[in-house]
Amino acid sequence: MNIKEYLKRNILLTDGAMGTWFDSLEPENYLCSEAANYLNPGLIQKIHRSYIEKGAQLIRSNTFAANRGTYEKLCERDGVLFREGGFSGFVKAGYELARQEAEKASREGKPVYAAADIGPIFEDSESEPSEVCKQYYELADIFLEAGADIFVLETFPDEEYVLKLAQYIKKKKADVFIIGQFSFVPTGYSRTGHFYKNVLKKAILADCLDAVGLNCGIGAAHMEKFYKEFLSSEGIPEKTVLTALPNCGYPQIVRGKAVYSDSVEYFGDKAAHLAEMGIRILGGCCGTTPEYIGELSRRLFGKNPTAVKTMPQKIHVTSIKKEENKSRKNRFREKLEAGEKVLALELDPPFDACAEKMMDGAKLLSDSGIDVITIADSPLARARADSLLMAAKIQRDTGIMTMPHLSCRDRNRIAIRSGLLGAHISDVRNLLIVTGDPVGRDEREFTKAVFDFNSIKLMKYVRGMNEEIFCGDELFYGGALNQNGANPEKIAERMKKKMEAGCSFFLTQPVYSEEELERLRWLRNETGAKILIGIMPLISYRNALFIKNEMPGIYVPDEVLLAYSPDGTREEWEETAIRICSNVMRKGKDIGAGYYLMTPFHRVSLMKKILTQM
């Protein structure tokens, strides 16, 4: 009987944890459990058998982390054996052990299914989604070649790669059975910022997964709560099979190791409740052992699946703010989207606890026609007052809308999320999302950059928060544009990726030449982007010389430098700066959606003079 036929009349029990139980048995000898597929296959077979003996009917291959990154680490550590088998052999070894144990059990009269298990591939700020997809497709091809007809894609933070991979597998082999499972923390959000209800609905309605559910991240009580909320408000399409593989609670760190509580009976109670809700595939994740699966088997063996509420074939995005969400008027966004010229002006937050100069400058701009004040986020990796907090203060004290820059460099996912929540509560609605300048060589020993995101990944993260938390009152965000890169096609390609991630506008590097303006014209025509042309006055000959020679990414033509007399006065230099900036603004009028003015050394009075020339 194939797995689809079995599920029509039965609840299916999976195995429990492989990694955490393996670590409790062999904590010191292996880099990861996947290494034992080669180095100690008997132990892996023993673990599979232990779960089967306790009632498991679906065995996942010990390949959760069997990807290229793990393989290369194992080759470095354990050498020849792994390289001789090659990457394909490494992946197949894990699947073959599960398949052999499943076939052995089936010959003995107990139907057991073996599944090819794929977990998330590690990504950093430099990872390209297309390259990550290629790695997933490579894994799928290896498993299909090995004869796999059941796949478990588990512990993913959102549906993006799961659906792409499932579609790829179905094209290769239409009759495979694919389970997609997602991991969330007790708040209901994943590490990529997605809300569990929306991920489940998108996965269910995508029509390429045969079963969809939750695993890892949460214990049985939270999983019961999530499903109760989900099914009471949404329901599912009639033929959908749901899965639930919770952890056995939450670990404590004891002498550097994760230790889970012994809660077999409690786990069984919660699993029984899940089965009563209509969950058809049940098992365990981190911390669970054969004893947990034995408890599930004792309680659920022979029970018929419970029917669940159906849902319409339409996705409704969930916002936790619901009707209490009141949109704040965003004049900057309204003007930009209406095609009106906008003005953004940047002020630098202080290095110390005195914000007097910044606040005085902001107040001077109240009658200048500025649409939004932007605040840099510790540029050049030199610590300044927090951009999000300063934005909230300026907006509160002056009434001018603000746009804090948000760098990927200094905050992990938790800090970025909490900062965005606080900024939104403080009525900040505009953001400039940037990667952030690298930490200087002299500081790297003491100051560590974080980079949980690059700018594109952070944009996607904010887009997720807009959909699920700020729905109806979204954060409006843009990105940085260095128009002076060597390859304009590559620049345009990256701009398009940012726009696909929800980027609504771009702020450029300072512009001083007609060549740069023409490149911006080409980039606008190529991408359709709204571009705010960067305007930064050079306030002296010395300043112009410094910017020309020491600021990467900014191009100062020789004729601009020659316009500044080394022996000039402050007034003469300011006149030169105003003339050059006004010329760029005039020539860029039909190119840009507006201007992005950068204030040097708190010279707000100079910026007001430039604004009067418009």
N, C-alpha and C positions, 0 to 999 in steps of 0.2 A: 504494500500500500504506500503510495507516495505521500509526501507531507501534506499536500493540499487536501487530499481525501481524508487523511487522519484528522486534520483540524476541523473538518465539518462535523465530526461527532465526538471529539475528545479535546480536553485541555492537554497541551504539550508542555512537559517539564524540560527545562534546559539544565545544563550543569551549573556549577557555581564558579567561584573565582579560580583562576589559574595562577596569576602572578602573586597575589598576596599569600596564597597557601604554599606555593612553591618557595617563596622567600622564607616562610616559617620552617620549611623542611631543609632547605639548602641556602642559608642566608649569606654565606661568605664565598662560595666557590664559583659563582657565575656572575657575569655582567648583567644578565637578565634571563628570564625563564626560557626565552627563545634559543639561547645558546645551548641549552640542554637537548634540543631536538637532535643535535649532532653529538654533543659531548656525553650525554646521559639519557638516551632515548627510553631506556627502561623505566626511569623515574617518571617521565611524561606519560608513558603508557599506564603506569600504575595509578597516576592521578585520574586519567580518563576512566580507567576501570572502576576506581573507587566511586566516582559519580554515577556510573552506569549501575553499579551494584545497589546504590541507594535509590534508584528510580529515574535517573535522568534519561531522557529519550532523544535529546539533541545535544551533541558534543561539539563544542567549538574548537577548532584547531588552535594550537599554541602558536599563533602567528599575529597576535594583536599588534606587536611592534616589529614585525618582520618586514621592515622596509629598508631602503638603501642606506639611510643614516645608521641604523642599527647594524646592518651588515658590515659597513666599513669599520665601525668601532670594533666589531668582533674580529674582523680580519687583522686589525692592528694588535689586538690583545692575544688572540688565540691562533692566528697565523694560517698555516698551510691548509689545515683541514677545511676551513671555510672557503678559502680561495679555490681549492681544488673542485669543490662542488659548485662553485659559482653562485651568483645571486639566485638564479632560478632554482638550483638544487636546495639552497637554504630555505626558500619559501615552501617548496614542495615537501621537504622533510617534515615540517610541522603538520601539513595537511595529511600526509600519508599515515602518520601515527594515529591521528584521530579516525581516519577512514578504516584503518585496520581494526581498531578496537570496536568501531561501530559494526563492521561486517561480522566480526567474531561474535558479538552479542546477538546479532540478527540470526546467525546460524544456530545459535543456542535457543532460539525461539522468542527472543525479546527484541522487537523492532526498535532499532536505534539509528538515528540519522547523524551524519557528520557534516559540519558546516565549515566553509572557508571563512576565517575570521579576519577582518581588516579594521584596524583602528586608525585614528588621525595621524597623519604624517606631520612631523614637527615643522613649523614655519617660524621664521624670524622676520625682522623688518625688511629684509632684502628679498624675501621669497616672492617669486612671480607665480600667480595662480595657474598660468598655463603650464609651467614646469611641474608644479605640484600635481596637477591633473594627469600629466604624463606618467608620473610615478604611480598614481592610483591605477591607471589603465594598464600599466606594466604588471602590477600585482594581479589584476583581474585576468589578464591573459595567461599568466603562469598557473593560476588556480583552474581556469577553464581547461588548459592543456592537461592538467592533472586529473580531470574528470569531475570537478566540483559542480554540483547542481543545486547547492544551497549556499547562500552567502549571508553572513552577518556583518553589517557595517555598523560598528558600535562606538559609543562614547563621543559622538560628534557634537560640537557646540551649536551647530545650525544645519540647515538642510542643503547648503550650496553644493559641497562636494559629494554628498550622499546621492543627491538626485542626478548629478552629472555621471557619477560612477554607475548608478543603477541603470540609467539609460544606455550607457556604453555596454554594460553586460547583457542587457536584454537584446540589443542589436546583434550581439555575437551569438547569443543562445536564448531564444525566446522563452523556453519552458523552464528556466531556472526559477528558484524561489529565493527572494531577496528580502531580508529583514533590515530595516533602518532604525537605529536606536540613538537617542540623543541624551546628553548629560547636562543637568542644571544644578545650581546650588539651591539651598532652601528658600531663597528669595524668589525663585522662579525664573531667574535669568542665567544665561550661559556666560562663559568667559568672553564671548564675542558680543555680549550685550543683547542677545535675542531672548524674547519672552517665550516660555514653553508652549503656551496655547497657540501662538502664531506658527511656531516651528512645526508642531504636531499637525496643525490644519494644512499647512502648505505641503508637508510630506504626505499626508493622507490623500489629498486631492491631486497629487502629481501623477498618479496612475502608473507609476513604474516600480512601486514597492508592494510586496505581497503582505508584509506585516510592518507595523510602525509602533514605536514605543519609547519608553524611558529606561535608561540604565545608568548606574554609577552616579556619583555626585551627591546623592541623597539616600537616606534610609527608608525603610518600609513605611513609616508613618507619614513622611512628607510625600512619598509616592502615592499613597492612598489619598491624601488630601488633594494633590494635584489632579488625579484622575476623577475624584469626586466633583471638583470644581469644573473640570473640563467637560465631563459627560453630562452634568446637570445643566450646563449653559449651552453646549454646542451639539452633543451627539456626534455620531460618525456615519459615513455611508454604510449601507447594509452589509456589504461583503468584507468590510475592513477587519483585519485581525490585529488586535492590540497586544503589545508585549509589556512586561514589567519585570525588570531584573534589578531590584534595589540592593544597596549595600546593607551590611548587617549592622547599621548604625553609623556612628562617627568615631574616628580613631583618636586615641591619645598617643602622644609621642613619649615613649618610655625608653630611656637610654638610647635615644637616637633612632628608635624604630617605631613604626606605626602599629599600635596594638588595638584590636577591636574587641568590644565586649562580647561575652557569650550570651546570646539572646535568641536561642533557637526557637523556643516556644512562642515568644512574642513575635518573631519573624513569621512563624507559621500562621498565627492569628491574622496578621495584616495581609499575608498572601491569600488567605481564605477570603477575606473581605474583597480583595482585588478580583478574585475569581468570580465572586458574586456580582461584581459590577460588569462582568463580561470580558475581562482580560483572558485571552486564550492561550498565550505563551507566557509561562512564569518560570523564574529561576533566580539566580543570585549573582551579585557582582562582588566588589571588594569586601574582603573579610569573611565571606561565606565559605563553608567547607561542605564535604559530603553530608555531614550531620544536618545541615540546613536543608539540603535537597531531599534527604530522607524524611524530614518533617513535612515538607511540601507533598511528597509522594503519599505519606500516610493520610494526610488530610484531604487530598484532591483526587487520588486515584479512582478512576471509574466515574467521576462526575461529568455530567454533560455541560457543554459551554452554555453560559447565560447570554441571552440576547441583550443587545444594547440599543440605546436610542439612536435613531438615524438622524442625519443632518442634511441640509440642502447642499447641492454641489456648488458652493460659492464660499470664498474666503472672506471673512470679516475680520479686519485687523483689530486687535484688542488694545485699548489704551487703559492703563490703570487709573488715569485721571478722570476719564469718562466725562460726565456732565459738569464737573467742577472746573474743567479746563477753560479758562477765559483768555482769549487771544489778546496779546498786547499789540497795539498799533505799531507797526514797524515802517516808518516813513522811508527809511533807506531802501528797504526791500521793495516797497511799493513803487518808488521812483525808478529803480533799476529795472524792475520787471515791466514797467510802462514805457521803457525806452527813453526816459528823461536822463539828462546828464547828472551824475552824482559826484559829490566831493567827500573824500575821506582824508582826514589829516591825522598824522601819527604824532603822539607825544611819548616821551620816554619816562617810564616810572623811575623813582629814585633808587640809588644804591643804598641809602640809609633810611631812617624812619621819618624823614622830613619830606612831606609831599607838597610843601607850600608852593614851590615853583610850578610844579605840574598843575596843581589846582588853579593857581592864578592864570596860567596859560589857558586852561580849559575855559575859565570864566571870560577871558578876553575874546574867546571865539564864539561866544553866545549869539552875537549879532553879525557873524561873518558869512552866513549861508552854508556852513559846514553841515553835511548830513550825518556824519558819523565820525567819532574820534577813535582811532585805533591805538592800541597799547601793546608794545612789544613784550615778548616773553623771554626775558633774560637773554638778549642777543649776544652773540659771540661767547655764549656759555659763561657769562659774568653775571652773578646773582643780583637781581633787582627785585623790587617789591612785586608781589604776585600780580600778574596781569588780570586775572579774573576778579580779584578783590578790588584792584584799582579801577577796573571798568565799572564795577557796581557803585563804587564811591563817586566817581565822576558823574555817572548818569543820575545818581540820587541827588547830588549837590548842584548840578548845573542844568539838568533836564535834557542835555544833548545825548543822543543815542551813542552807544559805544560798541566797539568791536575788538575784544581782546584777542591777541594772538595766542594760540594753543600749540605748544611744542610737544613732539613725541619724546623728547630726550629725557625729561626730568621726572616723569611720573609713570608708575605702573598702571595696569588696568584699573585697579581699585581706586587709586588717587585721581585718575582722569575721570572716572565715573562720578565720584563724589564731588569733584570740582564742577563738573557740568551740571549736576543736580543743584548744587548751591548757587551757581551762576543763574540758572533758570529761575530759581526761587527769588533771586535778587533782581529779576526782570531784565537780565542780559539776554538778548535774542540773536546777536550777530557774532560770528567767529571767523577768524582767519586761521586755518589749520596748516601748520608747517612742520617739517621734519625736525628742524632745530640745528643750530650750528654745533659741530663736534666740540667736546671738551678739549681744551688745549693740552699739548704734550706735557707741560710742566705740572698739570693738575691731575693727570690720569691715574697716578698712583693713589691719590687720595679721594678723587671724585669719580664715581662710576655713572656713566650714562645708562639709561634704562632701555629705551627703544623697544617696548612691547609692541609698538606699532611703527609703520612708516606713515606718511601723510595720507596715502590712499586707503590703507587699512583703517586708519583712524576716522577718515570720512565715512567709510562703510559702517563703522561702529556708531558714529553719531547719527547716521541715517536710521540705524536700527532703534536708537533711543527716540528719534523723532516719531517713528512708526508706533512704538509701543508704550512710550511714557509721555511724550510731549505732543501727541496727536492733536491737531487743531491749533497748536500754539508752538510750532516747531522752531528749532534753532536754524538760522539761515547762515550758511557758511561758504567761504571761498577758499582759494588756495594761492600759493605763491607761484610766480612765473619768472624764471630767469631766461630772458629772451636772447641772451648772449652765448648760449651753448653752441657747440661746434656743428651740431646736426639738427636743423630745423624740423626735419621729419620726425626725429625722435622726440623733440620737444612737443610737437603736435600730438604724437601718439600718447605721451604721458598726460597731456592736457585732457585728451578724450577719456582716458581711464579715470581721471579725477572727476570728470563730468558724469561718467557712468556711476560714480560713487556718490553723486549728489552735489558736487561742487557747482555753485551757481555763478561764480565770478572769479576773476584772477587779479591780483595786485602784482605789478611788475617791479623789477629792479629799476633804479633811477635811469631815465632816458636823457641822453645829451646829443644824439645824432639823428640825422634823417635816415641813415641806414637802419638804425634800430626801429624807427617808426615804420619803415617799409616792411621790416620783418614782422612787426606786430600786426600790420595790415594782413600779411600773408597768413599768419597764425590765426587771426580772427576769421578770415575767409575759409580756412581749412577746417576749423573746428566749430565755428558758430559761437564761440565763447564771448562773454561780456568781459572786456578787459579795462581795468583802471590803470592809466598810464602813470608810472612812477615819476614824481617830480621832487628832486632834492637839491636845493640851492647849495652851491659851493661858496662858503662865506669868506674865503681869503685865498691868496696864492698858495700859502702853505697847506691849507685844507684841500685845495684842488690837487696839489702835488701828491699828498698822502693818499687821497681816494684813488687817484690814477694808478699808483704804484703798489699800494698795499691792501686794497680791498678786492678780493677775488669776486668775479661775477659782475663787477661794475666797470663799464667801458667809458673812459673819459678821452675824447679825441684830442689830438694835439692842438687843434685850433681853439678848443675850449680852454685849455690850460693857458695858451698864449694870450687869451683875452684878459687874463688877470696879471696885472703888473706886480712884480715882486715888491715894489716900493709903494704900492697903492695904500690908500687910507681905508678905514672901515667903511666909510660912506661910498667910496668909489667901488670897492669890492661888492657891496650890497647892490649898487646900481647894475653892475655887471651880472650878478646872480639873478636879479629880477629880469633883466633883458633876456638872458639865456633861457630861463624857465618859461617866460611868457612866449618866447619863440617856439619852444617845444610844444607848449599847450595849444598855441594857435595852429601849428602844422599837424598836430595830432587830433584836432577837433572832430574830424570825420572818421577817425579810426577807433578811438576809445569810447567806452560807455561812461567815462568820467575820468577823474584824476585822483591819484593817491599821493598826497603831499607829505613828505618826511621832514620834520622840524629839526634842524641841527642846533645842538647846544641850547635848547629852550628859547630859541629866537622866534617866539610867537609873533612879535611885532613885524618881523621880516616876512613871515608867512601871510600876514594880513595885507601887507603891501603887494605881494604877488597876487593875492586873491582879487585885489582891486583892479588888476590889469586884465582880468578875464572879460 
